[in-house]
Structures are given as C-alpha cells and as structure tokens.
C-alpha cells in the first residue's frame, strides 16, 4: 500500500514541484490516504474476505496510477468506488469458476468472521448473524445495502456508483432489508 502511495506522490513530484489538488496523481494520493480504509471495508463486505478486499483496492489504485491521472476530482471518489465494486465482481466470478472446477474453497462471510480468535472475540453474535445473512443476498442487493447503510451514501450517489436509477436503488434496498429481516428472524 505504501508503494502505491509513494508511486502516486512520486509521479506528482516528478516535475520538482509540490503536488496540488488539481494534479491528478496528487489527488489520487490524497484519495488513497483519505479513503483507503473505507474502500477496503466496502470490498470486504462484498467479497467476504479482508485480505482479498485489500488486494482488490490495491489493484484498483495500481491501475489508476499506471494510467492517466483522474481528471475530475469531484467525481473521483464515485469513480474509484465503482472500480472497486467492479473488481469485486470480477473476483467473485473468478472464485465461482474456481469452485465449479474444484480449484478453490468457498470463502463466505460467515467463514471470514470465524477465521481467527481475534475476530471471534471482537465480533458479537448479532454482527456475525447480520454478516452471514448479508452474504446470502444477491450481489446487487448486498452492494446497495453496503453502500447505503455501511458507507451512508444517498440514493443518487449509489445510483451513480452502480450505474442504475435512484428508484432502482430504493426498491433494491427495500427488498434487501426485507430479505435480511426474514433471514435474521429464521436464525433467532
């Protein structure tokens, strides 16, 4: 991670000056510093594995460092969130293909919460149940709920990140919450 940050900063300082907010690589480095943890949490909730989530976010930032700098700083966060979600989808597709071919094991959210003694001690039973129930939802419902209730984004920003209409965000969130409520009542 520090490699990416230093690479983005190095690219912005290459001309010998201090990076400004208008400099695409400088704003990318600032975006990395300010939003990295949030993006890793987003990816972890979608893919169900913290290590894979860190890899997803790092891959996204590495690709962004390798290409032209971000041109619109106002839309940069939405763009990076969408890129992280797209990379999560790609990872989940690759994992599904691997499972079908018998090459990998399924790393669901419920397994991730029980991987270590630390996780077991930190996470309460109700949180594990919510994460397990969240893992049973479709990818779209899970993404909408994570963006809405974990990151606290309004419907318009969620719609922009996912490339759907705000009305679809509302209906998907409502259906996702109803499915979570049913699932959690069954487990209680």
N, C-alpha and C positions, 0 to 999 in steps of 0.2 A: 504494500500500500504506500509506503513512504517512497518507493521507487517511482510510482505514478505521480505522486505529488511533486517530487523533485524534478521529474521529467517535464511536467507541465510548467513548473516555475522556471526551469532552465530554458524552456522554449520561449517563455515570455521575457526572460532577461537576456536572451541571446544578442539583442541589439545593444546591450550595455546599459539600458535604462531600467527603471523600475516599472513593474507591470501595473497597468492601470485597469480599472474596471472595464474599460472599453476593449481592452486587449482580450481576444478570445481565449487564449491559453491561460492568462491571468485569472479571468473569471471562471474558467474551468477548475483551476487550482483552488480558488475560493469556494466554488460549489462543492468540490471534493471535501474540503475541510469542514464546511458547514453542514453538509447533508449526508455524508458517508454513512454514519450510524443509522440514520433514518432509512436510507436506501437498503442497507443490509437487513434491517428489521422487516422491511417490505418484502424483500426477496425471500427471507427466511420463512415468513408466513405463507408465501405462495408455494415454495418448493419443499418446505418442511425440513430443511437441513441447514444449520447455521454456516457450516464450512462451505457448502455448495453456494449458499447465498453470498458469502464474501467473495468467492470466485466469480460469481455472476457479476457483481458490482465492479470488481476489479477489471474483468474483461470489457465491460461497457466503457469504463473510463480509459482503458488502454486503447480501445478503438477510437475513442473521441480524441485522445492525444495524438494519435497517428494521422488523423485526417485534418481537414481544415478546422480552424477554431470555430466555436459557436458564434454565430453572427447576431443572434437576437437574445441578449441577456435576460430579457423579460420572459421569454418562453423557454429558457434553458432548463429550468427545473422540470417543467412538464415534459420536455423532450427526453431528459435523462430518465425520468420515471417510466415513460413509455418504453424506452430502450431496455430498462431493467426488466420490465414485465415481459417484453418480447423475448429477452434472453432466458427468462424463467420458463416461458412456454417451450422454447427450444430444448432446454434442459429436460423438462418433463417429458417431451416427446422422445428424446434420446433414451431416457430411463425406461419409458414404456416399451420401446423397441427392444432394449436390452433385456427387460423382464420377459418379454414374449419369446426371446431367443434363449432365455435361461442364463444370460451373462451376468446379471446383477440381481441383488435382492431389493425388495420394496422398502424404501425409507420413508414411511409415513410420518405425519406429525406426531402421532401417538408414540412411535418408537423413539423419535428425537427427544421427546420430553423425558423419557426414561433411560437415556443413554448413560448418564453419569450420576454418581451420588450427589454431586453439586446440584444438578438440575432437579433431581428428586427432592432435595431439601429446599430449594428455592421456590419451586413451583407448587402452589397449593392444589389440592384435588380438584376444586372447581375450575381452575385455569386449565388443567390438563383435559378435563372433560370438554371445555369450550374449544380447545385446540383440536381435539380429536373430532368433535362434531364439525368444526370448520373444515377439516380435511376431507370430510365426506361430501362436501358441496361440490358442485361443478366449478370448473376453473373461473368462469365469468362471475358467478355469484361470490366466490371466495375473493377474487380481485376487487370487486365493487365493495364488499364489506370491509376488507382490509384498508382500502383507500379511504373509505368514508369514516369508519369508526376507529381505526388504528392511527391513521395519519390526520384525520379530521378534515379532509378536503370537502369542499362544497360540490354539489352535483355537477356544476358547469366545468369545474376542473377535472373531475373524474371522467366526464364525458370527453374532454379534450385528450386526456391521457389514454383512454381506451378506444377512442375513435368511434364513439356511439353517441346517441342523442341523450339529452338530460332526462327525458321521460323514460327511456330505457334504463337509465341509472336508477331512477326512483322505483320502477317496478321490479328490477332485479334485486335491489336492496330489500324491498318489502318481502319478496319471495324467499330471499336468502335468510332473512331474520325469522320468518315463519318456519322454514325448514330447520334452522338451528334450534328454535324453541321446541319443535316436535322431537328432535333428536335428544335434546337435553332432558326433556321430561321422560323419555323412554329409559334413559340411563339412571335417572334419580330413583 
